[in-house]
Amino acid sequence: MKNYKKPWLLLVPFLLILGFYFWGKMNFTKFYKKQINSKIVKRKDWAVQTVYFHLENKIFIDSNSIDNFDLKIGDSIFKKENTKNFNVYRKKNGKYKFYKNYTIQ
């Protein structure tokens, strides 16, 4: 076994994982508590199976193997406050129409 000169460096991966966990938890809390009526403005693929959908109001929805959402840029999201359920409206023929209801796990 090697004698590491800086053993605290072994904590860096753990701290990164912990940081991402709390970052996601804070975003979920914001998402849960707020009423949302916003459009998806950006999609970002990150990690192996996670896609982040950024909304106009600086909140994001993450879609992964557990919550696999079929969302697209331009979809409109509506959610009441203090709930995990949200409705997606998709534009067809120039008008937004109800597409699907999702629940975040």
Backbone as JSON Lines, residues from 0, in Angstrom:
{"i":0,"aa":"M","n":[0.84,-1.17,0.0],"ca":[0.0,0.0,0.0],"c":[0.89,1.24,0.0]}
{"i":1,"aa":"K","n":[0.51,2.22,-0.83],"ca":[1.32,3.43,-0.93],"c":[1.14,4.31,0.3]}
{"i":2,"aa":"N","n":[2.18,5.02,0.6],"ca":[2.13,5.99,1.68],"c":[1.82,7.35,1.05]}
{"i":3,"aa":"Y","n":[0.58,7.8,1.14],"ca":[0.15,9.05,0.51],"c":[0.65,10.23,1.31]}
{"i":4,"aa":"K","n":[1.18,11.23,0.6],"ca":[1.67,12.45,1.25],"c":[0.51,13.37,1.62]}
{"i":5,"aa":"K","n":[-0.6,13.26,0.86],"ca":[-1.77,14.09,1.12],"c":[-3.02,13.21,1.2]}
{"i":6,"aa":"P","n":[-3.22,12.55,2.33],"ca":[-4.36,11.62,2.43],"c":[-5.72,12.31,2.33]}
{"i":7,"aa":"W","n":[-5.79,13.6,2.6],"ca":[-7.06,14.33,2.51],"c":[-7.58,14.37,1.07]}
{"i":8,"aa":"L","n":[-6.68,14.16,0.09],"ca":[-7.12,14.14,-1.32],"c":[-8.04,12.96,-1.62]}
{"i":9,"aa":"L","n":[-7.97,11.93,-0.8],"ca":[-8.86,10.79,-0.98],"c":[-10.31,11.16,-0.69]}
{"i":10,"aa":"L","n":[-10.52,12.25,0.03],"ca":[-11.88,12.7,0.35],"c":[-12.53,13.49,-0.78]}
{"i":11,"aa":"V","n":[-11.77,13.95,-1.75],"ca":[-12.31,14.8,-2.81],"c":[-13.46,14.14,-3.56]}
{"i":12,"aa":"P","n":[-13.33,12.89,-4.04],"ca":[-14.48,12.27,-4.74],"c":[-15.73,12.18,-3.85]}
{"i":13,"aa":"F","n":[-15.53,11.83,-2.59],"ca":[-16.65,11.74,-1.65],"c":[-17.33,13.09,-1.48]}
{"i":14,"aa":"L","n":[-16.53,14.15,-1.34],"ca":[-17.08,15.5,-1.17],"c":[-17.82,15.97,-2.42]}
{"i":15,"aa":"L","n":[-17.32,15.6,-3.59],"ca":[-18.02,15.95,-4.84],"c":[-19.38,15.27,-4.92]}
{"i":16,"aa":"I","n":[-19.42,14.0,-4.6],"ca":[-20.7,13.25,-4.62],"c":[-21.66,13.85,-3.61]}
{"i":17,"aa":"L","n":[-21.17,14.16,-2.43],"ca":[-22.0,14.76,-1.4],"c":[-22.53,16.13,-1.84]}
{"i":18,"aa":"G","n":[-21.68,16.91,-2.5],"ca":[-22.08,18.22,-3.0],"c":[-23.18,18.11,-4.04]}
{"i":19,"aa":"F","n":[-23.05,17.17,-4.98],"ca":[-24.09,16.98,-6.0],"c":[-25.4,16.51,-5.38]}
{"i":20,"aa":"Y","n":[-25.29,15.68,-4.34],"ca":[-26.5,15.21,-3.66],"c":[-27.27,16.38,-3.05]}
{"i":21,"aa":"F","n":[-26.55,17.24,-2.31],"ca":[-27.22,18.37,-1.67],"c":[-27.71,19.4,-2.69]}
{"i":22,"aa":"W","n":[-26.98,19.59,-3.78],"ca":[-27.41,20.49,-4.85],"c":[-28.74,20.01,-5.44]}
{"i":23,"aa":"G","n":[-28.84,18.71,-5.72],"ca":[-30.08,18.14,-6.24],"c":[-31.22,18.23,-5.24]}
{"i":24,"aa":"K","n":[-30.9,18.0,-3.97],"ca":[-31.92,18.07,-2.92],"c":[-32.46,19.49,-2.78]}
{"i":25,"aa":"M","n":[-31.59,20.51,-2.85],"ca":[-32.04,21.89,-2.77],"c":[-32.94,22.24,-3.96]}
{"i":26,"aa":"N","n":[-32.57,21.78,-5.15],"ca":[-33.39,22.04,-6.33],"c":[-34.75,21.36,-6.2]}
{"i":27,"aa":"F","n":[-34.78,20.12,-5.69],"ca":[-36.04,19.42,-5.52],"c":[-36.93,20.17,-4.53]}
{"i":28,"aa":"T","n":[-36.34,20.67,-3.45],"ca":[-37.12,21.43,-2.46],"c":[-37.72,22.68,-3.1]}
{"i":29,"aa":"K","n":[-36.92,23.39,-3.91],"ca":[-37.44,24.57,-4.62],"c":[-38.58,24.16,-5.55]}
{"i":30,"aa":"F","n":[-38.35,23.08,-6.3],"ca":[-39.35,22.59,-7.24],"c":[-40.63,22.22,-6.5]}
{"i":31,"aa":"Y","n":[-40.51,21.52,-5.38],"ca":[-41.66,21.05,-4.63],"c":[-42.48,22.21,-4.06]}
{"i":32,"aa":"K","n":[-41.82,23.19,-3.48],"ca":[-42.51,24.27,-2.77],"c":[-43.15,25.31,-3.68]}
{"i":33,"aa":"K","n":[-42.57,25.56,-4.83],"ca":[-43.05,26.63,-5.7],"c":[-44.18,26.2,-6.63]}
{"i":34,"aa":"Q","n":[-45.0,27.18,-6.98],"ca":[-45.92,26.99,-8.08],"c":[-45.13,27.32,-9.34]}
{"i":35,"aa":"I","n":[-45.23,26.48,-10.34],"ca":[-44.43,26.67,-11.55],"c":[-45.34,26.77,-12.76]}
{"i":36,"aa":"N","n":[-45.07,27.76,-13.57],"ca":[-45.7,27.92,-14.86],"c":[-44.6,28.44,-15.78]}
{"i":37,"aa":"S","n":[-43.85,27.53,-16.38],"ca":[-42.64,27.9,-17.08],"c":[-42.41,26.98,-18.28]}
{"i":38,"aa":"K","n":[-41.52,27.41,-19.17],"ca":[-41.17,26.62,-20.34],"c":[-39.77,26.03,-20.17]}
{"i":39,"aa":"I","n":[-39.55,24.9,-20.82],"ca":[-38.22,24.3,-20.85],"c":[-37.4,25.07,-21.88]}
{"i":40,"aa":"V","n":[-36.24,25.6,-21.44],"ca":[-35.42,26.41,-22.34],"c":[-34.12,25.72,-22.74]}
{"i":41,"aa":"K","n":[-33.71,24.71,-21.96],"ca":[-32.44,24.06,-22.27],"c":[-32.46,22.62,-21.78]}
{"i":42,"aa":"R","n":[-31.77,21.77,-22.52],"ca":[-31.61,20.36,-22.13],"c":[-30.12,20.09,-22.02]}
{"i":43,"aa":"K","n":[-29.73,19.45,-20.91],"ca":[-28.32,19.16,-20.71],"c":[-28.17,17.7,-20.29]}
{"i":44,"aa":"D","n":[-27.48,16.92,-21.11],"ca":[-27.19,15.53,-20.77],"c":[-25.98,15.51,-19.85]}
{"i":45,"aa":"W","n":[-26.11,14.83,-18.72],"ca":[-25.02,14.77,-17.77],"c":[-24.98,13.39,-17.15]}
{"i":46,"aa":"A","n":[-23.81,12.95,-16.83],"ca":[-23.59,11.63,-16.24],"c":[-24.03,10.54,-17.23]}
{"i":47,"aa":"V","n":[-24.26,9.38,-16.73],"ca":[-24.56,8.26,-17.61],"c":[-26.01,8.26,-18.08]}
{"i":48,"aa":"Q","n":[-26.94,8.41,-17.18],"ca":[-28.34,8.3,-17.55],"c":[-29.18,9.45,-17.02]}
{"i":49,"aa":"T","n":[-28.61,10.61,-16.86],"ca":[-29.36,11.75,-16.33],"c":[-29.41,12.88,-17.34]}
{"i":50,"aa":"V","n":[-30.61,13.44,-17.51],"ca":[-30.8,14.59,-18.38],"c":[-31.46,15.68,-17.54]}
{"i":51,"aa":"Y","n":[-30.89,16.88,-17.6],"ca":[-31.46,18.02,-16.88],"c":[-32.21,18.91,-17.86]}
{"i":52,"aa":"F","n":[-33.45,19.22,-17.53],"ca":[-34.27,20.14,-18.32],"c":[-34.37,21.44,-17.53]}
{"i":53,"aa":"H","n":[-33.77,22.5,-18.05],"ca":[-33.75,23.79,-17.37],"c":[-34.99,24.59,-17.75]}
{"i":54,"aa":"L","n":[-35.65,25.16,-16.75],"ca":[-36.83,25.98,-16.96],"c":[-36.44,27.45,-16.98]}
{"i":55,"aa":"E","n":[-37.36,28.29,-17.43],"ca":[-37.11,29.74,-17.5],"c":[-36.81,30.35,-16.13]}
{"i":56,"aa":"N","n":[-37.35,29.77,-15.08],"ca":[-37.22,30.34,-13.74],"c":[-36.02,29.77,-12.97]}
{"i":57,"aa":"K","n":[-35.02,29.26,-13.68],"ca":[-33.76,28.78,-13.09],"c":[-33.9,27.51,-12.26]}
{"i":58,"aa":"I","n":[-35.0,26.8,-12.38],"ca":[-35.17,25.51,-11.73],"c":[-35.01,24.46,-12.83]}
{"i":59,"aa":"F","n":[-34.57,23.27,-12.46],"ca":[-34.45,22.22,-13.45],"c":[-35.18,20.97,-13.01]}
{"i":60,"aa":"I","n":[-35.52,20.15,-13.99],"ca":[-36.13,18.85,-13.75],"c":[-35.12,17.83,-14.23]}
{"i":61,"aa":"D","n":[-34.77,16.88,-13.36],"ca":[-33.83,15.85,-13.82],"c":[-34.58,14.57,-14.14]}
{"i":62,"aa":"S","n":[-34.25,14.05,-15.3],"ca":[-34.86,12.82,-15.79],"c":[-33.78,11.74,-15.76]}
{"i":63,"aa":"N","n":[-34.04,10.65,-15.04],"ca":[-33.07,9.58,-14.94],"c":[-33.76,8.24,-15.09]}
{"i":64,"aa":"S","n":[-33.08,7.16,-14.71],"ca":[-33.67,5.84,-14.89],"c":[-34.91,5.62,-14.02]}
{"i":65,"aa":"I","n":[-35.01,6.35,-12.9],"ca":[-36.19,6.23,-12.04],"c":[-37.32,7.1,-12.58]}
{"i":66,"aa":"D","n":[-37.03,8.37,-12.79],"ca":[-38.01,9.31,-13.34],"c":[-37.64,9.56,-14.8]}
{"i":67,"aa":"N","n":[-38.19,8.79,-15.69],"ca":[-37.87,8.94,-17.1],"c":[-38.97,9.76,-17.77]}
{"i":68,"aa":"F","n":[-38.7,11.06,-17.91],"ca":[-39.69,11.98,-18.46],"c":[-39.44,12.21,-19.95]}
{"i":69,"aa":"D","n":[-40.51,12.22,-20.73],"ca":[-40.43,12.52,-22.16],"c":[-40.7,14.01,-22.33]}
{"i":70,"aa":"L","n":[-39.66,14.82,-22.15],"ca":[-39.8,16.27,-22.23],"c":[-38.96,16.8,-23.38]}
{"i":71,"aa":"K","n":[-39.37,17.94,-23.93],"ca":[-38.66,18.57,-25.03],"c":[-38.5,20.06,-24.76]}
{"i":72,"aa":"I","n":[-37.5,20.66,-25.38],"ca":[-37.34,22.11,-25.29],"c":[-38.59,22.76,-25.88]}
{"i":73,"aa":"G","n":[-39.14,23.73,-25.16],"ca":[-40.35,24.41,-25.61],"c":[-41.61,23.92,-24.91]}
{"i":74,"aa":"D","n":[-41.55,22.74,-24.26],"ca":[-42.7,22.26,-23.51],"c":[-43.0,23.22,-22.36]}
{"i":75,"aa":"S","n":[-44.26,23.37,-22.05],"ca":[-44.68,24.22,-20.94],"c":[-45.0,23.34,-19.75]}
{"i":76,"aa":"I","n":[-44.49,23.74,-18.58],"ca":[-44.68,22.98,-17.35],"c":[-45.57,23.78,-16.42]}
{"i":77,"aa":"F","n":[-46.58,23.12,-15.85],"ca":[-47.42,23.75,-14.84],"c":[-47.47,22.84,-13.63]}
{"i":78,"aa":"K","n":[-47.23,23.41,-12.43],"ca":[-47.25,22.65,-11.2],"c":[-47.78,23.53,-10.08]}
{"i":79,"aa":"K","n":[-48.67,22.98,-9.27],"ca":[-49.15,23.7,-8.09],"c":[-48.1,23.59,-6.99]}
{"i":80,"aa":"E","n":[-48.16,24.51,-6.03],"ca":[-47.17,24.49,-4.95],"c":[-47.39,23.31,-4.02]}
{"i":81,"aa":"N","n":[-46.3,22.86,-3.41],"ca":[-46.28,21.76,-2.44],"c":[-46.83,20.45,-2.99]}
{"i":82,"aa":"T","n":[-46.43,20.12,-4.18],"ca":[-46.82,18.84,-4.78],"c":[-45.69,18.33,-5.67]}
{"i":83,"aa":"K","n":[-45.66,17.0,-5.88],"ca":[-44.66,16.38,-6.75],"c":[-45.2,16.18,-8.16]}
{"i":84,"aa":"N","n":[-46.47,16.46,-8.38],"ca":[-47.11,16.26,-9.69],"c":[-46.98,17.51,-10.54]}
{"i":85,"aa":"F","n":[-46.73,17.31,-11.82],"ca":[-46.71,18.45,-12.74],"c":[-47.29,18.03,-14.09]}
{"i":86,"aa":"N","n":[-47.88,19.0,-14.76],"ca":[-48.48,18.76,-16.07],"c":[-47.57,19.33,-17.15]}
{"i":87,"aa":"V","n":[-47.52,18.62,-18.26],"ca":[-46.72,19.07,-19.41],"c":[-47.68,19.39,-20.54]}
{"i":88,"aa":"Y","n":[-47.46,20.56,-21.14],"ca":[-48.25,20.98,-22.3],"c":[-47.29,21.12,-23.47]}
{"i":89,"aa":"R","n":[-47.67,20.55,-24.6],"ca":[-46.82,20.57,-25.8],"c":[-47.54,21.33,-26.9]}
{"i":90,"aa":"K","n":[-46.77,22.08,-27.67],"ca":[-47.33,22.9,-28.74],"c":[-47.65,22.04,-29.96]}
{"i":91,"aa":"K","n":[-48.9,22.12,-30.4],"ca":[-49.35,21.45,-31.63],"c":[-50.2,22.44,-32.41]}
{"i":92,"aa":"N","n":[-49.88,22.61,-33.66],"ca":[-50.6,23.54,-34.52],"c":[-50.65,24.95,-33.94]}
{"i":93,"aa":"G","n":[-49.55,25.36,-33.3],"ca":[-49.45,26.72,-32.78],"c":[-50.09,26.94,-31.42]}
{"i":94,"aa":"K","n":[-50.71,25.91,-30.82],"ca":[-51.36,26.06,-29.52],"c":[-50.85,24.98,-28.57]}
{"i":95,"aa":"Y","n":[-50.73,25.37,-27.3],"ca":[-50.33,24.4,-26.3],"c":[-51.51,23.54,-25.91]}
{"i":96,"aa":"K","n":[-51.29,22.21,-25.9],"ca":[-52.32,21.26,-25.51],"c":[-51.74,20.33,-24.46]}
{"i":97,"aa":"F","n":[-52.61,19.86,-23.55],"ca":[-52.16,18.95,-22.5],"c":[-51.5,17.74,-23.14]}
{"i":98,"aa":"Y","n":[-50.31,17.38,-22.62],"ca":[-49.58,16.23,-23.14],"c":[-49.57,15.08,-22.13]}
{"i":99,"aa":"K","n":[-49.09,15.35,-20.91],"ca":[-48.95,14.28,-19.94],"c":[-48.82,14.84,-18.52]}
{"i":100,"aa":"N","n":[-49.18,14.0,-17.55],"ca":[-48.99,14.33,-16.14],"c":[-47.89,13.45,-15.6]}
{"i":101,"aa":"Y","n":[-46.94,14.04,-14.85],"ca":[-45.83,13.28,-14.28],"c":[-45.77,13.49,-12.77]}
{"i":102,"aa":"T","n":[-45.17,12.54,-12.07],"ca":[-44.91,12.64,-10.65],"c":[-43.44,12.36,-10.42]}
{"i":103,"aa":"I","n":[-42.79,13.23,-9.66],"ca":[-41.38,13.01,-9.32],"c":[-41.31,12.1,-8.11]}
{"i":104,"aa":"Q","n":[-40.47,11.11,-8.18],"ca":[-40.31,10.13,-7.09],"c":[-39.42,10.66,-6.0]}
